[in-house]
Amino acid sequence: MLEIATPIALAILGLAFLLTVVRLVKGPTLPDRVVAMDLLGVLVVGFIVVLAGSTGVRAALDAAIVIALIGFVATVAYATYVERGHPE
Amino acid sequence: MSEILTAILWLLGSVVALLAALGLLRMPDVFTRMQVSTKASTLGLGCLLAGAVLQLGDLASLIHAGSIGAFIFLTTSVSAHVIARASYRAEVPLWEGTLVDERRATKRGMPGEQSEAEGK
């Protein structure tokens, strides 16, 4: 059961990743790209969590924690940059 | 039994994440895109984490996954709020079908009072 479900879940997550990258490339404004980067971070965390669960490598969960932390800090920093406007 | 539950949770979580990405691609406006991506990504990640904990099945992975979940749940709302405020301040255009814009009345008037109220 799980041998079938894991590749399907990973494939769906990869498709979501691709759609988000399309928005990241297309995004008409800078905040669109920031939102897309935020979602990309969450999707990577989900991917790592599924891999850790299916292979039993518990150390991968630590990597997921680190990526979640970095994603949050990056989003807040980008938001500060957007709010301050482009440098004159 | 737990394998079936894990499979269902993983498929559900990945489908929710796919819906979030689809909404991010299809929505007309920064603000609508943001609400789709943040809400659905927390629900999807919650399902994926629950499935991984069921599959690994020990206390250490429960603590790890619980801390990831708590962190994402807390920070997604904060970062969505920060991006929304920043993009409104940067005057990103709203969708042309937007009906209510409650900030616009206060934005024109008194900038000093507004920044005081937001400074908390």
N, CA and C atoms of all chains as a GROMACS GRO file, in nm:
protein
  624
    1MET      N    1   0.084  -0.120   0.000
    1MET     CA    2   0.000   0.000   0.000
    1MET      C    3   0.088   0.125   0.000
    2LEU      N    4   0.180   0.128   0.096
    2LEU     CA    5   0.265   0.246   0.107
    2LEU      C    6   0.366   0.254  -0.006
    3GLU      N    7   0.400   0.136  -0.063
    3GLU     CA    8   0.496   0.138  -0.175
    3GLU      C    9   0.436   0.206  -0.296
    4ILE      N   10   0.303   0.201  -0.308
    4ILE     CA   11   0.238   0.270  -0.420
    4ILE      C   12   0.213   0.415  -0.385
    5ALA      N   13   0.174   0.441  -0.261
    5ALA     CA   14   0.130   0.576  -0.225
    5ALA      C   15   0.246   0.674  -0.218
    6THR      N   16   0.365   0.627  -0.174
    6THR     CA   17   0.476   0.721  -0.157
    6THR      C   18   0.521   0.784  -0.288
    7PRO      N   19   0.545   0.706  -0.396
    7PRO     CA   20   0.583   0.773  -0.522
    7PRO      C   21   0.476   0.864  -0.576
    8ILE      N   22   0.348   0.826  -0.556
    8ILE     CA   23   0.241   0.913  -0.606
    8ILE      C   24   0.241   1.045  -0.530
    9ALA      N   25   0.256   1.037  -0.398
    9ALA     CA   26   0.257   1.160  -0.318
    9ALA      C   27   0.376   1.248  -0.357
   10LEU      N   28   0.492   1.183  -0.377
   10LEU     CA   29   0.610   1.262  -0.416
   10LEU      C   30   0.592   1.325  -0.553
   11ALA      N   31   0.526   1.252  -0.645
   11ALA     CA   32   0.504   1.307  -0.779
   11ALA      C   33   0.408   1.426  -0.772
   12ILE      N   34   0.303   1.415  -0.688
   12ILE     CA   35   0.209   1.526  -0.676
   12ILE      C   36   0.279   1.648  -0.616
   13LEU      N   37   0.364   1.622  -0.516
   13LEU     CA   38   0.439   1.734  -0.456
   13LEU      C   39   0.532   1.798  -0.558
   14GLY      N   40   0.594   1.716  -0.643
   14GLY     CA   41   0.681   1.771  -0.747
   14GLY      C   42   0.605   1.855  -0.847
   15LEU      N   43   0.482   1.812  -0.880
   15LEU     CA   44   0.399   1.891  -0.971
   15LEU      C   45   0.363   2.025  -0.908
   16ALA      N   46   0.330   2.021  -0.777
   16ALA     CA   47   0.300   2.146  -0.706
   16ALA      C   48   0.422   2.238  -0.708
   17PHE      N   49   0.539   2.178  -0.689
   17PHE     CA   50   0.664   2.255  -0.693
   17PHE      C   51   0.681   2.324  -0.828
   18LEU      N   52   0.653   2.248  -0.937
   18LEU     CA   53   0.668   2.305  -1.072
   18LEU      C   54   0.572   2.421  -1.093
   19LEU      N   55   0.444   2.404  -1.050
   19LEU     CA   56   0.346   2.511  -1.067
   19LEU      C   57   0.389   2.636  -0.992
   20THR      N   58   0.446   2.615  -0.871
   20THR     CA   59   0.492   2.729  -0.792
   20THR      C   60   0.609   2.799  -0.859
   21VAL      N   61   0.697   2.719  -0.922
   21VAL     CA   62   0.810   2.780  -0.993
   21VAL      C   63   0.761   2.862  -1.111
   22VAL      N   64   0.653   2.815  -1.178
   22VAL     CA   65   0.595   2.893  -1.288
   22VAL      C   66   0.550   3.030  -1.237
   23ARG      N   67   0.484   3.030  -1.118
   23ARG     CA   68   0.440   3.159  -1.064
   23ARG      C   69   0.561   3.243  -1.025
   24LEU      N   70   0.666   3.176  -0.975
   24LEU     CA   71   0.787   3.249  -0.935
   24LEU      C   72   0.851   3.317  -1.055
   25VAL      N   73   0.849   3.250  -1.170
   25VAL     CA   74   0.909   3.310  -1.289
   25VAL      C   75   0.817   3.417  -1.346
   26LYS      N   76   0.686   3.389  -1.349
   26LYS     CA   77   0.591   3.478  -1.415
   26LYS      C   78   0.560   3.602  -1.333
   27GLY      N   79   0.550   3.582  -1.201
   27GLY     CA   80   0.495   3.678  -1.107
   27GLY      C   81   0.511   3.824  -1.146
   28PRO      N   82   0.403   3.894  -1.170
   28PRO     CA   83   0.419   4.030  -1.222
   28PRO      C   84   0.485   4.126  -1.123
   29THR      N   85   0.466   4.107  -0.993
   29THR     CA   86   0.526   4.199  -0.897
   29THR      C   87   0.618   4.122  -0.802
   30LEU      N   88   0.698   4.198  -0.726
   30LEU     CA   89   0.790   4.134  -0.632
   30LEU      C   90   0.718   4.058  -0.520
   31PRO      N   91   0.608   4.109  -0.460
   31PRO     CA   92   0.540   4.030  -0.357
   31PRO      C   93   0.488   3.896  -0.407
   32ASP      N   94   0.448   3.887  -0.534
   32ASP     CA   95   0.409   3.757  -0.589
   32ASP      C   96   0.523   3.658  -0.578
   33ARG      N   97   0.643   3.704  -0.610
   33ARG     CA   98   0.758   3.613  -0.604
   33ARG      C   99   0.791   3.576  -0.461
   34VAL      N  100   0.771   3.672  -0.369
   34VAL     CA  101   0.798   3.640  -0.229
   34VAL      C  102   0.702   3.532  -0.179
   35VAL      N  103   0.573   3.546  -0.215
   35VAL     CA  104   0.474   3.446  -0.174
   35VAL      C  105   0.509   3.310  -0.234
   36ALA      N  106   0.554   3.310  -0.361
   36ALA     CA  107   0.590   3.184  -0.426
   36ALA      C  108   0.710   3.120  -0.356
   37MET      N  109   0.807   3.202  -0.316
   37MET     CA  110   0.924   3.147  -0.245
   37MET      C  111   0.882   3.086  -0.111
   38ASP      N  112   0.789   3.153  -0.043
   38ASP     CA  113   0.739   3.102   0.085
   38ASP      C  114   0.676   2.965   0.066
   39LEU      N  115   0.591   2.953  -0.037
   39LEU     CA  116   0.525   2.824  -0.062
   39LEU      C  117   0.627   2.719  -0.103
   40LEU      N  118   0.731   2.760  -0.178
   40LEU     CA  119   0.835   2.664  -0.217
   40LEU      C  120   0.903   2.605  -0.094
   41GLY      N  121   0.931   2.692   0.006
   41GLY     CA  122   0.992   2.642   0.129
   41GLY      C  123   0.904   2.539   0.198
   42VAL      N  124   0.775   2.568   0.206
   42VAL     CA  125   0.683   2.473   0.272
   42VAL      C  126   0.677   2.342   0.195
   43LEU      N  127   0.678   2.352   0.059
   43LEU     CA  128   0.672   2.229  -0.021
   43LEU      C  129   0.798   2.146  -0.004
   44VAL      N  130   0.913   2.211   0.007
   44VAL     CA  131   1.038   2.136   0.028
   44VAL      C  132   1.034   2.065   0.164
   45VAL      N  133   0.981   2.136   0.266
   45VAL     CA  134   0.970   2.072   0.397
   45VAL      C  135   0.880   1.949   0.389
   46GLY      N  136   0.768   1.961   0.318
   46GLY     CA  137   0.678   1.846   0.303
   46GLY      C  138   0.745   1.730   0.232
   47PHE      N  139   0.821   1.762   0.126
   47PHE     CA  140   0.893   1.659   0.050
   47PHE      C  141   0.990   1.585   0.141
   48ILE      N  142   1.066   1.660   0.220
   48ILE     CA  143   1.164   1.598   0.310
   48ILE      C  144   1.094   1.512   0.414
   49VAL      N  145   0.979   1.560   0.464
   49VAL     CA  146   0.906   1.484   0.566
   49VAL      C  147   0.858   1.351   0.509
   50VAL      N  148   0.807   1.353   0.386
   50VAL     CA  149   0.762   1.227   0.325
   50VAL      C  150   0.880   1.133   0.303
   51LEU      N  151   0.993   1.189   0.256
   51LEU     CA  152   1.112   1.104   0.236
   51LEU      C  153   1.160   1.044   0.367
   52ALA      N  154   1.160   1.127   0.475
   52ALA     CA  155   1.205   1.076   0.605
   52ALA      C  156   1.113   0.967   0.655
   53GLY      N  157   0.981   0.986   0.633
   53GLY     CA  158   0.888   0.883   0.678
   53GLY      C  159   0.901   0.755   0.601
   54SER      N  160   0.926   0.764   0.468
   54SER     CA  161   0.926   0.642   0.389
   54SER      C  162   1.059   0.567   0.398
   55THR      N  163   1.170   0.640   0.417
   55THR     CA  164   1.298   0.570   0.425
   55THR      C  165   1.341   0.542   0.569
   56GLY      N  166   1.279   0.609   0.666
   56GLY     CA  167   1.316   0.587   0.805
   56GLY      C  168   1.439   0.664   0.849
   57VAL      N  169   1.485   0.759   0.768
   57VAL     CA  170   1.600   0.841   0.807
   57VAL      C  171   1.550   0.956   0.893
   58ARG      N  172   1.568   0.942   1.025
   58ARG     CA  173   1.510   1.043   1.114
   58ARG      C  174   1.587   1.173   1.112
   59ALA      N  175   1.714   1.170   1.070
   59ALA     CA  176   1.795   1.291   1.069
   59ALA      C  177   1.742   1.391   0.966
   60ALA      N  178   1.666   1.342   0.866
   60ALA     CA  179   1.614   1.434   0.765
   60ALA      C  180   1.515   1.532   0.825
   61LEU      N  181   1.450   1.493   0.936
   61LEU     CA  182   1.356   1.586   0.999
   61LEU      C  183   1.428   1.710   1.052
   62ASP      N  184   1.554   1.693   1.096
   62ASP     CA  185   1.632   1.809   1.139
   62ASP      C  186   1.653   1.906   1.024
   63ALA      N  187   1.682   1.852   0.905
   63ALA     CA  188   1.698   1.937   0.788
   63ALA      C  189   1.569   2.011   0.758
   64ALA      N  190   1.455   1.943   0.777
   64ALA     CA  191   1.327   2.009   0.752
   64ALA      C  192   1.307   2.126   0.848
   65ILE      N  193   1.346   2.107   0.975
   65ILE     CA  194   1.334   2.217   1.072
   65ILE      C  195   1.417   2.336   1.027
   66VAL      N  196   1.542   2.308   0.984
   66VAL     CA  197   1.631   2.418   0.943
   66VAL      C  198   1.573   2.492   0.823
   67ILE      N  199   1.517   2.417   0.725
   67ILE     CA  200   1.464   2.483   0.606
   67ILE      C  201   1.342   2.568   0.641
   68ALA      N  202   1.259   2.518   0.735
   68ALA     CA  203   1.144   2.598   0.777
   68ALA      C  204   1.188   2.729   0.843
   69LEU      N  205   1.290   2.720   0.929
   69LEU     CA  206   1.342   2.841   0.995
   69LEU      C  207   1.394   2.941   0.893
   70ILE      N  208   1.478   2.893   0.800
   70ILE     CA  209   1.538   2.983   0.701
   70ILE      C  210   1.430   3.046   0.614
   71GLY      N  211   1.327   2.967   0.578
   71GLY     CA  212   1.220   3.021   0.496
   71GLY      C  213   1.148   3.135   0.564
   72PHE      N  214   1.122   3.119   0.694
   72PHE     CA  215   1.051   3.226   0.765
   72PHE      C  216   1.135   3.354   0.769
   73VAL      N  217   1.263   3.339   0.804
   73VAL     CA  218   1.349   3.458   0.813
   73VAL      C  219   1.362   3.526   0.677
   74ALA      N  220   1.375   3.445   0.571
   74ALA     CA  221   1.387   3.502   0.437
   74ALA      C  222   1.261   3.577   0.398
   75THR      N  223   1.144   3.521   0.433
   75THR     CA  224   1.020   3.588   0.396
   75THR      C  225   1.007   3.723   0.466
   76VAL      N  226   1.041   3.725   0.596
   76VAL     CA  227   1.031   3.852   0.669
   76VAL      C  228   1.129   3.954   0.613
   77ALA      N  229   1.250   3.909   0.578
   77ALA     CA  230   1.349   4.001   0.523
   77ALA      C  231   1.303   4.057   0.388
   78TYR      N  232   1.247   3.970   0.302
   78TYR     CA  233   1.196   4.017   0.174
   78TYR      C  234   1.082   4.116   0.193
   79ALA      N  235   0.997   4.089   0.294
   79ALA     CA  236   0.884   4.179   0.317
   79ALA      C  237   0.933   4.316   0.361
   80THR      N  238   1.037   4.318   0.444
   80THR     CA  239   1.094   4.447   0.483
   80THR      C  240   1.148   4.521   0.362
   81TYR      N  241   1.211   4.446   0.272
   81TYR     CA  242   1.265   4.506   0.150
   81TYR      C  243   1.154   4.563   0.063
   82VAL      N  244   1.044   4.488   0.050
   82VAL     CA  245   0.933   4.536  -0.031
   82VAL      C  246   0.872   4.660   0.030
   83GLU      N  247   0.860   4.660   0.164
   83GLU     CA  248   0.792   4.770   0.230
   83GLU      C  249   0.873   4.899   0.221
   84ARG      N  250   1.006   4.886   0.227
   84ARG     CA  251   1.088   5.006   0.223
   84ARG      C  252   1.095   5.064   0.082
   85GLY      N  253   1.057   4.985  -0.016
   85GLY     CA  254   1.062   5.033  -0.153
   85GLY      C  255   1.201   5.018  -0.211
   86HIS      N  256   1.211   5.040  -0.341
   86HIS     CA  257   1.342   5.027  -0.402
   86HIS      C  258   1.430   5.145  -0.362
   87PRO      N  259   1.558   5.121  -0.345
   87PRO     CA  260   1.647   5.229  -0.302
   87PRO      C  261   1.651   5.341  -0.405
   88GLU      N  262   1.644   5.463  -0.353
   88GLU     CA  263   1.640   5.576  -0.447
   88GLU      C  264   1.778   5.605  -0.503
   89MET      N  265  -0.261  -0.154   0.919
   89MET     CA  266  -0.361  -0.052   0.948
   89MET      C  267  -0.298   0.088   0.945
   90SER      N  268  -0.185   0.101   1.017
   90SER     CA  269  -0.123   0.234   1.021
   90SER      C  270  -0.062   0.268   0.885
   91GLU      N  271  -0.026   0.164   0.809
   91GLU     CA  272   0.027   0.192   0.674
   91GLU      C  273  -0.079   0.253   0.585
   92ILE      N  274  -0.200   0.199   0.594
   92ILE     CA  275  -0.310   0.253   0.512
   92ILE      C  276  -0.340   0.397   0.552
   93LEU      N  277  -0.339   0.421   0.684
   93LEU     CA  278  -0.367   0.557   0.732
   93LEU      C  279  -0.258   0.653   0.684
   94THR      N  280  -0.131   0.606   0.691
   94THR     CA  281  -0.021   0.690   0.642
   94THR      C  282  -0.036   0.722   0.495
   95ALA      N  283  -0.072   0.618   0.416
   95ALA     CA  284  -0.088   0.641   0.272
   95ALA      C  285  -0.197   0.743   0.245
   96ILE      N  286  -0.310   0.728   0.318
   96ILE     CA  287  -0.420   0.822   0.296
   96ILE      C  288  -0.378   0.964   0.334
   97LEU      N  289  -0.308   0.976   0.449
   97LEU     CA  290  -0.267   1.110   0.493
   97LEU      C  291  -0.169   1.174   0.396
   98TRP      N  292  -0.075   1.093   0.344
   98TRP     CA  293   0.023   1.149   0.251
   98TRP      C  294  -0.042   1.192   0.120
   99LEU      N  295  -0.134   1.108   0.070
   99LEU     CA  296  -0.201   1.147  -0.055
   99LEU      C  297  -0.284   1.273  -0.034
  100LEU      N  298  -0.356   1.278   0.081
  100LEU     CA  299  -0.437   1.396   0.110
  100LEU      C  300  -0.350   1.521   0.122
  101GLY      N  301  -0.239   1.509   0.194
  101GLY     CA  302  -0.152   1.624   0.213
  101GLY      C  303  -0.093   1.672   0.082
  102SER      N  304  -0.051   1.578  -0.003
  102SER     CA  305   0.011   1.623  -0.128
  102SER      C  306  -0.094   1.682  -0.221
  103VAL      N  307  -0.218   1.630  -0.217
  103VAL     CA  308  -0.321   1.689  -0.302
  103VAL      C  309  -0.355   1.831  -0.255
  104VAL      N  310  -0.357   1.851  -0.122
  104VAL     CA  311  -0.383   1.986  -0.070
  104VAL      C  312  -0.270   2.081  -0.111
  105ALA      N  313  -0.145   2.030  -0.107
  105ALA     CA  314  -0.033   2.114  -0.150
  105ALA      C  315  -0.044   2.147  -0.298
  106LEU      N  316  -0.090   2.049  -0.379
  106LEU     CA  317  -0.108   2.075  -0.522
  106LEU      C  318  -0.217   2.181  -0.543
  107LEU      N  319  -0.325   2.173  -0.462
  107LEU     CA  320  -0.430   2.274  -0.474
  107LEU      C  321  -0.377   2.412  -0.439
  108ALA      N  322  -0.288   2.417  -0.338
  108ALA     CA  323  -0.230   2.546  -0.302
  108ALA      C  324  -0.150   2.603  -0.417
  109ALA      N  325  -0.069   2.517  -0.481
  109ALA     CA  326   0.012   2.565  -0.593
  109ALA      C  327  -0.075   2.607  -0.709
  110LEU      N  328  -0.184   2.532  -0.732
  110LEU     CA  329  -0.276   2.567  -0.840
  110LEU      C  330  -0.343   2.702  -0.813
  111GLY      N  331  -0.382   2.722  -0.685
  111GLY     CA  332  -0.442   2.850  -0.649
  111GLY      C  333  -0.343   2.964  -0.664
  112LEU      N  334  -0.218   2.936  -0.630
  112LEU     CA  335  -0.115   3.039  -0.646
  112LEU      C  336  -0.099   3.077  -0.792
  113LEU      N  337  -0.118   2.978  -0.879
  113LEU     CA  338  -0.102   3.005  -1.022
  113LEU      C  339  -0.225   3.074  -1.081
  114ARG      N  340  -0.344   3.042  -1.029
  114ARG     CA  341  -0.466   3.084  -1.097
  114ARG      C  342  -0.529   3.210  -1.040
  115MET      N  343  -0.499   3.244  -0.912
  115MET     CA  344  -0.566   3.357  -0.851
  115MET      C  345  -0.521   3.488  -0.914
  116PRO      N  346  -0.607   3.589  -0.912
  116PRO     CA  347  -0.580   3.709  -0.992
  116PRO      C  348  -0.490   3.814  -0.927
  117ASP      N  349  -0.449   3.798  -0.801
  117ASP     CA  350  -0.408   3.913  -0.721
  117ASP      C  351  -0.312   3.864  -0.613
  118VAL      N  352  -0.223   3.948  -0.565
  118VAL     CA  353  -0.128   3.903  -0.463
  118VAL      C  354  -0.199   3.854  -0.338
  119PHE      N  355  -0.302   3.928  -0.297
  119PHE     CA  356  -0.365   3.899  -0.168
  119PHE      C  357  -0.443   3.769  -0.173
  120THR      N  358  -0.516   3.745  -0.282
  120THR     CA  359  -0.588   3.618  -0.295
  120THR      C  360  -0.491   3.502  -0.309
  121ARG      N  361  -0.382   3.522  -0.382
  121ARG     CA  362  -0.281   3.417  -0.394
  121ARG      C  363  -0.224   3.381  -0.259
  122MET      N  364  -0.199   3.485  -0.179
  122MET     CA  365  -0.140   3.462  -0.048
  122MET      C  366  -0.231   3.381   0.041
  123GLN      N  367  -0.361   3.414   0.042
  123GLN     CA  368  -0.448   3.340   0.135
  123GLN      C  369  -0.461   3.195   0.092
  124VAL      N  370  -0.467   3.167  -0.038
  124VAL     CA  371  -0.472   3.028  -0.081
  124VAL      C  372  -0.347   2.952  -0.038
  125SER      N  373  -0.231   3.011  -0.067
  125SER     CA  374  -0.107   2.936  -0.045
  125SER      C  375  -0.084   2.913   0.104
  126THR      N  376  -0.110   3.014   0.188
  126THR     CA  377  -0.078   2.995   0.330
  126THR      C  378  -0.173   2.896   0.396
  127LYS      N  379  -0.302   2.911   0.374
  127LYS     CA  380  -0.395   2.819   0.441
  127LYS      C  381  -0.373   2.676   0.396
  128ALA      N  382  -0.370   2.655   0.265
  128ALA     CA  383  -0.363   2.517   0.217
  128ALA      C  384  -0.227   2.455   0.246
  129SER      N  385  -0.121   2.536   0.249
  129SER     CA  386   0.009   2.473   0.273
  129SER      C  387   0.021   2.426   0.418
  130THR      N  388  -0.040   2.499   0.513
  130THR     CA  389  -0.033   2.448   0.651
  130THR      C  390  -0.114   2.320   0.667
  131LEU      N  391  -0.232   2.314   0.607
  131LEU     CA  392  -0.312   2.191   0.618
  131LEU      C  393  -0.241   2.074   0.551
  132GLY      N  394  -0.186   2.097   0.431
  132GLY     CA  395  -0.116   1.989   0.362
  132GLY      C  396   0.004   1.940   0.439
  133LEU      N  397   0.082   2.035   0.492
  133LEU     CA  398   0.201   1.995   0.568
  133LEU      C  399   0.161   1.923   0.696
  134GLY      N  400   0.051   1.964   0.758
  134GLY     CA  401   0.004   1.894   0.878
  134GLY      C  402  -0.028   1.749   0.847
  135CYS      N  403  -0.095   1.723   0.734
  135CYS     CA  404  -0.127   1.584   0.697
  135CYS      C  405   0.001   1.506   0.673
  136LEU      N  406   0.098   1.566   0.600
  136LEU     CA  407   0.223   1.494   0.571
  136LEU      C  408   0.298   1.461   0.700
  137LEU      N  409   0.300   1.556   0.794
  137LEU     CA  410   0.370   1.532   0.921
  137LEU      C  411   0.302   1.421   1.000
  138ALA      N  412   0.168   1.422   1.005
  138ALA     CA  413   0.097   1.319   1.080
  138ALA      C  414   0.125   1.181   1.020
  139GLY      N  415   0.128   1.174   0.886
  139GLY     CA  416   0.159   1.046   0.822
  139GLY      C  417   0.299   0.999   0.853
  140ALA      N  418   0.396   1.092   0.853
  140ALA     CA  419   0.534   1.052   0.882
  140ALA      C  420   0.549   1.005   1.026
  141VAL      N  421   0.478   1.072   1.120
  141VAL     CA  422   0.487   1.027   1.259
  141VAL      C  423   0.426   0.888   1.275
  142LEU      N  424   0.313   0.864   1.207
  142LEU     CA  425   0.252   0.730   1.214
  142LEU      C  426   0.346   0.625   1.159
  143GLN      N  427   0.418   0.661   1.052
  143GLN     CA  428   0.505   0.562   0.989
  143GLN      C  429   0.630   0.537   1.072
  144LEU      N  430   0.692   0.643   1.125
  144LEU     CA  431   0.815   0.624   1.204
  144LEU      C  432   0.782   0.567   1.341
  145GLY      N  433   0.682   0.627   1.407
  145GLY     CA  434   0.626   0.566   1.525
  145GLY      C  435   0.715   0.561   1.649
  146ASP      N  436   0.796   0.664   1.672
  146ASP     CA  437   0.864   0.671   1.801
  146ASP      C  438   0.856   0.814   1.855
  147LEU      N  439   0.902   0.829   1.978
  147LEU     CA  440   0.881   0.956   2.047
  147LEU      C  441   0.966   1.068   1.986
  148ALA      N  442   1.090   1.032   1.945
  148ALA     CA  443   1.180   1.136   1.893
  148ALA      C  444   1.123   1.198   1.766
  149SER      N  445   1.071   1.113   1.676
  149SER     CA  446   1.016   1.169   1.552
  149SER      C  447   0.887   1.244   1.580
  150LEU      N  448   0.813   1.201   1.683
  150LEU     CA  449   0.693   1.278   1.719
  150LEU      C  450   0.730   1.418   1.765
  151ILE      N  451   0.837   1.427   1.845
  151ILE     CA  452   0.879   1.559   1.893
  151ILE      C  453   0.929   1.645   1.777
  152HIS      N  454   1.010   1.582   1.688
  152HIS     CA  455   1.060   1.656   1.573
  152HIS      C  456   0.945   1.709   1.487
  153ALA      N  457   0.855   1.617   1.451
  153ALA     CA  458   0.745   1.656   1.362
  153ALA      C  459   0.654   1.756   1.431
  154GLY      N  460   0.634   1.740   1.561
  154GLY     CA  461   0.550   1.836   1.633
  154GLY      C  462   0.612   1.974   1.635
  155SER      N  463   0.745   1.980   1.649
  155SER     CA  464   0.808   2.112   1.650
  155SER      C  465   0.803   2.174   1.510
  156ILE      N  466   0.820   2.092   1.405
  156ILE     CA  467   0.807   2.148   1.269
  156ILE      C  468   0.666   2.202   1.250
  157GLY      N  469   0.565   2.123   1.289
  157GLY     CA  470   0.427   2.166   1.270
  157GLY      C  471   0.396   2.292   1.346
  158ALA      N  472   0.438   2.298   1.474
  158ALA     CA  473   0.409   2.416   1.555
  158ALA      C  474   0.477   2.538   1.495
  159PHE      N  475   0.603   2.520   1.450
  159PHE     CA  476   0.675   2.634   1.393
  159PHE      C  477   0.607   2.685   1.267
  160ILE      N  478   0.570   2.591   1.177
  160ILE     CA  479   0.507   2.634   1.051
  160ILE      C  480   0.372   2.699   1.080
  161PHE      N  481   0.295   2.641   1.173
  161PHE     CA  482   0.164   2.698   1.202
  161PHE      C  483   0.178   2.839   1.256
  162LEU      N  484   0.279   2.862   1.342
  162LEU     CA  485   0.294   2.995   1.400
  162LEU      C  486   0.347   3.094   1.297
  163THR      N  487   0.447   3.052   1.216
  163THR     CA  488   0.514   3.150   1.132
  163THR      C  489   0.441   3.177   1.002
  164THR      N  490   0.358   3.084   0.953
  164THR     CA  491   0.292   3.110   0.825
  164THR      C  492   0.197   3.228   0.836
  165SER      N  493   0.123   3.233   0.947
  165SER     CA  494   0.030   3.346   0.963
  165SER      C  495   0.107   3.477   0.977
  166VAL      N  496   0.217   3.473   1.053
  166VAL     CA  497   0.295   3.596   1.072
  166VAL      C  498   0.352   3.644   0.940
  167SER      N  499   0.410   3.551   0.862
  167SER     CA  500   0.474   3.596   0.737
  167SER      C  501   0.369   3.640   0.637
  168ALA      N  502   0.250   3.577   0.637
  168ALA     CA  503   0.145   3.623   0.546
  168ALA      C  504   0.102   3.764   0.581
  169HIS      N  505   0.088   3.790   0.710
  169HIS     CA  506   0.050   3.925   0.752
  169HIS      C  507   0.156   4.027   0.710
  170VAL      N  508   0.283   3.991   0.729
  170VAL     CA  509   0.391   4.085   0.697
  170VAL      C  510   0.395   4.113   0.548
  171ILE      N  511   0.380   4.007   0.465
  171ILE     CA  512   0.383   4.029   0.320
  171ILE      C  513   0.262   4.110   0.276
  172ALA      N  514   0.145   4.081   0.334
  172ALA     CA  515   0.025   4.154   0.293
  172ALA      C  516   0.040   4.302   0.324
  173ARG      N  517   0.088   4.334   0.445
  173ARG     CA  518   0.104   4.473   0.481
  173ARG      C  519   0.206   4.541   0.392
  174ALA      N  520   0.318   4.471   0.365
  174ALA     CA  521   0.422   4.531   0.282
  174ALA      C  522   0.373   4.555   0.142
  175SER      N  523   0.298   4.459   0.086
  175SER     CA  524   0.255   4.479  -0.053
  175SER      C  525   0.145   4.583  -0.062
  176TYR      N  526   0.063   4.597   0.045
  176TYR     CA  527  -0.035   4.706   0.041
  176TYR      C  528   0.035   4.841   0.049
  177ARG      N  529   0.136   4.849   0.135
  177ARG     CA  530   0.211   4.975   0.149
  177ARG      C  531   0.283   5.009   0.019
  178ALA      N  532   0.334   4.906  -0.050
  178ALA     CA  533   0.406   4.930  -0.174
  178ALA      C  534   0.311   4.955  -0.290
  179GLU      N  535   0.178   4.959  -0.260
  179GLU     CA  536   0.074   4.990  -0.358
  179GLU      C  537   0.077   4.896  -0.477
  180VAL      N  538   0.082   4.769  -0.444
  180VAL     CA  539   0.061   4.667  -0.546
  180VAL      C  540  -0.085   4.674  -0.590
  181PRO      N  541  -0.112   4.672  -0.721
  181PRO     CA  542  -0.251   4.687  -0.766
  181PRO      C  543  -0.341   4.573  -0.718
  182LEU      N  544  -0.462   4.610  -0.669
  182LEU     CA  545  -0.561   4.509  -0.632
  182LEU      C  546  -0.626   4.455  -0.757
  183TRP      N  547  -0.694   4.341  -0.740
  183TRP     CA  548  -0.773   4.286  -0.850
  183TRP      C  549  -0.884   4.383  -0.885
  184GLU      N  550  -0.919   4.395  -1.015
  184GLU     CA  551  -1.019   4.497  -1.050
  184GLU      C  552  -1.159   4.462  -1.000
  185GLY      N  553  -1.180   4.338  -0.957
  185GLY     CA  554  -1.309   4.301  -0.901
  185GLY      C  555  -1.318   4.322  -0.750
  186THR      N  556  -1.216   4.381  -0.690
  186THR     CA  557  -1.219   4.402  -0.545
  186THR      C  558  -1.328   4.500  -0.508
  187LEU      N  559  -1.410   4.464  -0.408
  187LEU     CA  560  -1.523   4.549  -0.371
  187LEU      C  561  -1.493   4.637  -0.251
  188VAL      N  562  -1.428   4.579  -0.147
  188VAL     CA  563  -1.408   4.653  -0.024
  188VAL      C  564  -1.259   4.673  -0.002
  189ASP      N  565  -1.218   4.798   0.022
  189ASP     CA  566  -1.080   4.827   0.056
  189ASP      C  567  -1.083   4.921   0.176
  190GLU      N  568  -1.085   4.865   0.296
  190GLU     CA  569  -1.111   4.946   0.415
  190GLU      C  570  -0.992   5.033   0.451
  191ARG      N  571  -0.872   4.997   0.403
  191ARG     CA  572  -0.755   5.077   0.439
  191ARG      C  573  -0.749   5.208   0.361
  192ARG      N  574  -0.821   5.214   0.247
  192ARG     CA  575  -0.798   5.327   0.158
  192ARG      C  576  -0.844   5.458   0.221
  193ALA      N  577  -0.953   5.453   0.302
  193ALA     CA  578  -1.004   5.574   0.364
  193ALA      C  579  -0.902   5.630   0.462
  194THR      N  580  -0.837   5.542   0.538
  194THR     CA  581  -0.744   5.592   0.639
  194THR      C  582  -0.609   5.626   0.579
  195LYS      N  583  -0.579   5.570   0.462
  195LYS     CA  584  -0.446   5.591   0.406
  195LYS      C  585  -0.425   5.736   0.365
  196ARG      N  586  -0.533   5.795   0.309
  196ARG     CA  587  -0.522   5.933   0.263
  196ARG      C  588  -0.499   6.028   0.379
  197GLY      N  589  -0.572   6.006   0.489
  197GLY     CA  590  -0.588   6.107   0.591
  197GLY      C  591  -0.463   6.138   0.671
  198MET      N  592  -0.450   6.073   0.786
  198MET     CA  593  -0.348   6.116   0.881
  198MET      C  594  -0.238   6.011   0.889
  199PRO      N  595  -0.127   6.031   0.823
  199PRO     CA  596  -0.023   5.928   0.827
  199PRO      C  597   0.039   5.912   0.964
  200GLY      N  598   0.048   6.023   1.041
  200GLY     CA  599   0.111   6.012   1.172
  200GLY      C  600   0.030   5.925   1.266
  201GLU      N  601  -0.102   5.945   1.268
  201GLU     CA  602  -0.188   5.869   1.356
  201GLU      C  603  -0.190   5.722   1.314
  202GLN      N  604  -0.185   5.700   1.182
  202GLN     CA  605  -0.189   5.562   1.135
  202GLN      C  606  -0.065   5.485   1.179
  203SER      N  607   0.053   5.550   1.165
  203SER     CA  608   0.174   5.478   1.200
  203SER      C  609   0.182   5.457   1.351
  204GLU      N  610   0.123   5.551   1.429
  204GLU     CA  611   0.121   5.532   1.573
  204GLU      C  612   0.035   5.412   1.610
  205ALA      N  613  -0.081   5.402   1.544
  205ALA     CA  614  -0.172   5.292   1.577
  205ALA      C  615  -0.110   5.158   1.538
  206GLU      N  616  -0.027   5.158   1.433
  206GLU     CA  617   0.031   5.031   1.392
  206GLU      C  618   0.155   4.996   1.471
  207GLY      N  619   0.214   5.097   1.538
  207GLY     CA  620   0.338   5.068   1.609
  207GLY      C  621   0.316   4.982   1.732
  208LYS      N  622   0.191   4.977   1.784
  208LYS     CA  623   0.156   4.901   1.904
  208LYS      C  624   0.241   4.944   2.022
   0.00000   0.00000   0.00000
